[in-house]
Amino acid sequence: MCLWPLEARAGIVRFAGFYEFRTDINQEHGSFNPNIGTENRSDRGAKNYFEGRINADPLPYVNAYTKLQLDSKNSDDQLRFAEAHLSFKREGDNRGAEMILFENEEKLFMNDPLLEITTRRGDGKMSGFEDMRGMRANFWGFNGWVNFTQGKIRENGKGDAGNDVYAIRLGKNFFKNRLTVANTTNEKVWDGGRNFVSAVDVSLRVGDAEFVTEGASSHTSGVVNHANHAFKTEIRNFRLTSRRLGSLRFLTNFRNWGENYENYLGKNDPEDGPTTQAVIANYNELVYQVPFKALTLVGKMDNKRLFRRNIFTRPERREKYWYGEACMEFQKGYKAKVFHETSQDP
């Protein structure tokens, strides 16, 4: 990778990029042959790949970025425009504002704590997440913030009109950031339908421990508004420390996923399971550091109950998972780990 700084009249323009060539060799009839000529094979043969980035700051509060790609495995085999943005940002005294016009970039992610109302790559029913254009606005100050994204997605990279998507997250901190209350909402609109999700989360920090709760509901065209809620609560970083007894860290969560809860712009189902099931589950994790020994013990347990509305399958199924680990550190950075893992899925 090369980087060439270039002085511009009102700022700095930076160029970066790399070129990659790759091929494979196979054996046929006792001879080895490089597959340089199999350009039309996506899984074999030579590959030429180039990626270049241009980043410019024409003004102190303006940033422009673009990325170009050439991949010989693509059908067009031409240098193409990959992604870009133009951003405007002003901040000071713990307050600020930012507006971003983007093309093919991940600007939908809102970073809610538990239910993943928006995800980085659309783990739910949203495909072509990176093939998106739109506007992102961020505002912060006075112990609060607002993030808003509006855009259009071309499904599966197709050049059609696409679907309109919206996402907003707003929140406020109280008591010197010990308490946070926020709301996250998203919506996907297509011809003849929509999927709308709204969630509220509350986080309370006491020392190192954090208590987080988030609940959401969804409304989808053609889906009944029953059992369309998701809920998760979690205790993180709860720690008990003693010089004689060592350190014990504890994490636990409870989650309840309704069978009709659907999120097309984020985490759609628990554990990526089918939409025809509801889940009630509990997860526990213990980490114990033995005093005066470079030894750490880890235990994990997850219990799930899955309810299916399909009468031709079992109405309920229980899944259990256990994990145990012992890790020891030695001098000069050497480590040894022994673990046991088991699951029960009748």
Disulfide bonds with the S-S distance in Angstrom:
none
